Amino acid sequence: MIKRVVLIGCLALGIMCYSQQKEIRIPMTPEAWEHNPEEVEFVTHRSIPAVRSKTEEGFRIALKDQQFSEGTIEFDVEFTGRGFPGIGFRHSDDLQNGEFFYIRYFGTVNPLSRYTMQYAAIIDGVNMWDMTDDYQAAAKIKDGSWNHIKLVISGKQMKVYVNDMNTVALHVPALEGNRERGKLYLSGSVIYANLVIKPGATEELPNVAGYDPAYSDTRYLKKWLVTPVVDLPFERDIFKSTPGNSGGVIDSSLMNNDSWTPITAERRGMVNLTRKYGATENGKRRLAWLKTNINSASDQVRYLNLGFSDEIWVFLNGQPLFIDRNYYGSPGMKEPRGRCTIENSKIRVPLKAGDNELVVGLANYFFGWGLVARLDSTDGITLK
C-alpha cells in the first residue's frame, strides 16, 4: 500500500513538474520534426540553427514527441516569401483539427492593417478564417530580419505578442477548435528559429472563455432547425420553373422536410455548419436549409442584419425575400472582404401579426460555412 501511494505521488509530482517546467528548447534539426526533405532544409541562419523553405510553396513540419495543451510558445520568424506563415497547436495526429495562428505577408506590411494576422480554428481540415473576422489584428512586421512572436495560451483564451513583448497585439477571448491538447506544427515559405515551449506558463490569463458580445443580445436569432446536407452542383439552381412561374418554386428534391433537427448558434451568434457537417469536398457545392419562427404582436416591418458564407436564399412565410452571394475574391463579395460577419447585408422583413416562418437556404463551396442573423429590434416580438 505504501509503495502504491509513493508511486501515485511520484506520478503526480511528475505531472506537476511537467506543467511547471520552465522551458523546452526545440532543436531545429531533422530528428525533431516530421518533415518532407524536398520542402525544407535545416540550416544555420544568422549564426543560429534554423529551418527554412526550399520552395515558394512553403512547407509544414510537425513536432515529434510533444503534446501541447497550454502555456507559452515563442519563436523567431524571418519572412522570405509571400503567403500565410503560421503555427498550429492542439492538433490531431492527422492535422485536420486544431488551432492556427498565422501572419499574412505579401511584402512590406502596413502596420495599421487589421488583416496582418489572424487566429482561426481548423475543423475537419477547414481553416475557418472567413468565419472569424473578429480575430484579426494589425502588427509591425520587420523585413529582412527576425520577428519575435509569443503566444500565451490558457484553456479557451490566447494572447499574441509580435515584436513588442509589452503589448498584446491580438487577444482571442475564446479559442473555437474542438481539441484541448495535441500536436504543434510550423508552416509557410519562411525561416524559423528559437522555438521555445513553456508548459503551464499562462501569465495569469484566465482559462475560461471571455466576453461574448452576442451572449446577452436578444436580437440574435440563435435557435434554428436544420436539414441534412444535399449536393448542389454549380450548374443547378434551387428553383424550378413551372407553368406560369419562371422561377419562384423551390425544387422539392433539394429540401428534406422530414428531417429537421435543432441547431443553436455558437459564440458571436454564429450558426456553424462546418462544425456540424464537416468540410465540403474541393470543387463541390453543398446546400442545407435552416428555419426559425418569429412571432410578432402586430403587423410590422423589422430589419435583419445577416452574415453568411457562401450563398443564401431567404424566404418569409413561403415567399422569396432575399437572394445573394458572398464569394471571396468575386466583384460582388460582401464587406469585409468576403468574410461572414453581421455587416454583410441588411434586409427588410415585413412581419404579419402572429407566427412568421423564416427559412434560409445556405450553400457552401469555399472554406467555412455558416450564418449569423440579428434583428434591429425585438419590440413586440417573441423568438421561438
N, C-alpha and C positions, 0 to 999 in steps of 0.2 A: 504493500500500500504506500509505504514511504517512497519507494522508487518511482511509483506511478505519479505521485504528487510532484516529486522533483522533476520528472520528465515533462509533466504538463507545465510546470513553472519555467523550465528551460525553453520549451516551445513558445510559451507566451512571451518570455523575455526576448527570444529571437525575433518574434514578430514585432515587438515594441522597438527593438534596436533597429530593425529594418525601416520601420516607419519614421524613426527619428534620425536615421543615417544622414550625416551632414551633406555628403555629395558623392555621386558616382560619375567619374570622368569616363566618357565613352571614347574608346580609341577609334581613330579614323584609319582603320586597317581592314583589309578584305575579310579577315576572320570574324570580325564583329558584326558583319552585315549580310543579309540576304540581298544579292545584287546580280545584275547582268553585266559581266565584264565588257560586253560590247557597248554598253551605255555609259559606264562610269569608270573613273580611274582614281586611285588613291595616290596622292602626291604630297610633296612639300610645297606649300604656297605661303609666301611672305614669312618664311622661316618656321612655319608650323605645319604639322600634319593636317591634311585636308582631303576632301573628296570633291570631285568636280565632274561635270557632264562632258562626255565625248562628242555629243551631237547637239544640234539646235533643238531637237525634240525633247531633250531633257531626260530625266531618269526618276526612278522611285526605288529607294533602298529601305528595307525593313530591319530594325534592330533585332539581333538574335538574343534569346535567353533573358529577355527583360519583359515584365508586365508592368504597365504604369496605371495607377489609379488617380492619385492626387499628389500635389507637391509643386515644385518649381522646375521648369525646363529652361535652360539658357543655351544659346548658340550664337555663332557669328556667321553671317552670310554676305557674300560679295556677288553683286548682280553682273552677269556677263552676257545674258541673253534675254530675249523677250518672252514673257509668259507669266505663270502663276506659281512661283515657288512657295512651298509651304511645309508645314509639319502636321502629320496626322497622329492622333493619340487615342487610347482606349479602343483600338481597332480589333475586329475579329481576325482570326488567322488568315482568312481569305481577303482581308482588307475591304470588305464590302459594307461594313457598318462601323461607325465610329465618329470621331470629331475631327475637324480640319480647320486650321488657321493658315491663311496664305496672304501673300502680298502680290499686287498687280504691278508688273514692271514692263513698260514699253519704251524705255528711255527715261530721261530726266523727269522726276516726279514733281508735280505741283504740290507743295506742302499743305495746300488748302483743299485738295480734292478728297472728298469723303469716300471715294471709291478706291483709295490706295490699298486698304487692307480689309479683310473680312473673315469672320467666323461663319462656318456653315456645318450642319450635321451631314453625315454621309449615311443614307438609308438605302439598303438594298443596292448599293453601288451608285446611287443618285446623289450628286452634290446639290444640296438644297439652297444654293446661293441665290436663286431667283425668288425664293420664298422667305428670305431672311434679310431684307433690305435694312432692317433696324440695326443689324450687327456689322456695320461698316464704319470706318473712321479714316481720318487723314493722318499722315505721318511725314516726318522729314527723313528722306532716304538719301544716303550718300552714294555718289557714283564713283567707281574705281577704287573703293576701299571697303573695309569691313563695316557691316552694320550689326549692332548687338541687339538681339531680341531676347526678351524674357517673358515667359508665360507662367502665371501663378494660377493653379487650378485647385479648387476646393469644392468637392461634391458637385453641385449644379452650377457653380459660378466660376468665372475666369476673368483675370485681368491681364492685359498685354502691355508691355513696355517696348518701345522702339527707340534705341539710341539714348534717350533721356530716361535714366532709371529712377528719376524722382517724380515723374509724371505719368499717370496711366494714360496710354494712348487709346485703348479700347477696353470697355468693360462689358462683359456679357453676363447679364443677370440670370440667365437660365440656359445652360447647355441642353440642346434638344436631341442629342443622339440617343440610341437605345441601350448603350452599354455603360457600365461603371468602371470597367477595367479592361486592359487589352494591350495590343502591340503599339509600337511607335515607329513612324517612318518619316523620311525626308523625301522631298520631290522638287523637281524644277531644273531648268538649264542654268545652274548657278554653281558657286563654290561654297561648301560648308566646312566649318571648323569649330573647335572648342565646345563641343556638345557636353553639357553637364546636367545631370538629373539630381534633384534634391528631394527624395521622397518625404512626404509629410510636411514640407516647408511651405505652408499656405499663407503666411503673413497675416494671420487672423482674419482672412477672408471668410465670410460665412459660407457654410456648405449647403444651405438650403436655397431654393430659388428665390431671386429677388423680386422686386416690384413688377407687376404686370399691369400696364395702364388699362387693359381691356377687362380685367377681372371684375371690377365693380361697376362697369359701364353697362347699364341695362339696355342700351340702344343696339348692342351687337346681337345678331341672330346666331345663337350658339347651338341650338338643338335642331337637328335635321334627321331625316330618313334618307338612306342612300340605297341605290340598286347595285347589283353586281356589274362588273365591267363587261363591255362588249367592244369588239373591234370596229373601228370606223375608218375604212380606207380613205385616203386623201381625196379620191375622186367621188366620194359619196357624201350626200348631204343628209341631215336628219329629217328633212321634209320630203314628202312625196306629193306628186301632182295628182289631182282628182278632177273629174269634170266640173267645170265652173270655179275651180280653185287652183291657181297656178303654183301654190307652194306654202300653204298655211297649216297643213296637216302633218303631224309627226308620224314618221314611219314606225308603226307599232312593233316591228321586228327589232327595233333599237331600244325599246323600253320594256323591261320586265316588271309589270305592275303587281306581280305576285310575290316579289322578293325584296321588299323594303326592310332595311334594318337600321336601328338607331346609330347615329354618329354625333359626337359632341366636339365643338371647336376646342382647340388647344389654346395655349398662350397666344396672346396678341389677336385673339378672335379667329385664328386660322383653322379652317377645316382642312386637315392634312390627308389627302387621298394617297399620297406616296407612302405614308406610313401604313395605311390600310391595305393598299393594293400593290405596293412594290413598284419596281421600275417598268416603264414602257419600253419594249424592245426597240432597239435602234432602227429607225426607218419606218416604224409603225405609228399608228394613231389609235387611241382608245377613248371610249366615252362612258361616263357614269351620270346618273341622274340623282339630284337631291331635291327634297321638298320640305317645306315647313309651313306652319299656319300662323297667320296674323289676324287676330280678332280686333275689329275696330268698333268703337261705340257708336260711330256715325259715319256717314259718307265724308271722306276727307282725302286730301292729297298729301302724301308724305314723299320725302326724297331718300333714296337709298344709295349710300356710298358703297361701291363694290370693287373689290380687288380680285383678280383671277389670273389663272395660268392653265391652259393657253388660249382656249376658245370657249365662248359662252353663249347660251341661248336661254333667255329668261321668259317665263310665262306667268301671267297672273290670272287666276280663275279660268285657265284654259286658253287664254288669248296671248299671242306673242307680244312681248313688251320691250325686249332689248336683245340685240344680237351684236357680238363684237369679237375681235381677236386681239391677242396680246403676244404676238410673235416677236421674240427678241431679235433685233437686227433688221426688222422689216420697217418700211416707212410708216406703218400705222401702229407701231408698238406704243404701249402706254407709258406715261411717265410714272415713276422714274426709271427710264432706260429698260423697259420691258420686264421689270420685276413686279411681282404680285404685292401690291400694297393697297391700302384703303384710298389712296389718291388716284387709282386707275380710272375710275368713272363715277358719275353721279347720275342716277336715273329717276324720272318722275314715276311715282307709284300711286295710281288712283284707287283708293280702297273703298269698298262698299261697306255699309253697316253689316256687322256680323262677321262670319268667318271668311277669310281670303286665303286661298291656296297659292303659295309661291313655289313654282317648280323651276329648277335650273338644270340644264344640260351642260356638262363640263367635259371638254376634251383635252387630251394631253399627248404631246409628241416629244417634248423637249424639257429635260431636267425636271424640276419639281412640279407638283400637281396639287392644286387646291384653290380655295377661295376664302375671302373674308368679307362680311357684309354688316353694315351698320346703318340704322335708320337715323334721320336727322332729329327725331323726337319720338317719344313713346306716349305722348299725351293722348289719352283716350284709347290706348292700345294694350292688348294682352297678347303675349307671345306664348305659344303652347309648345 
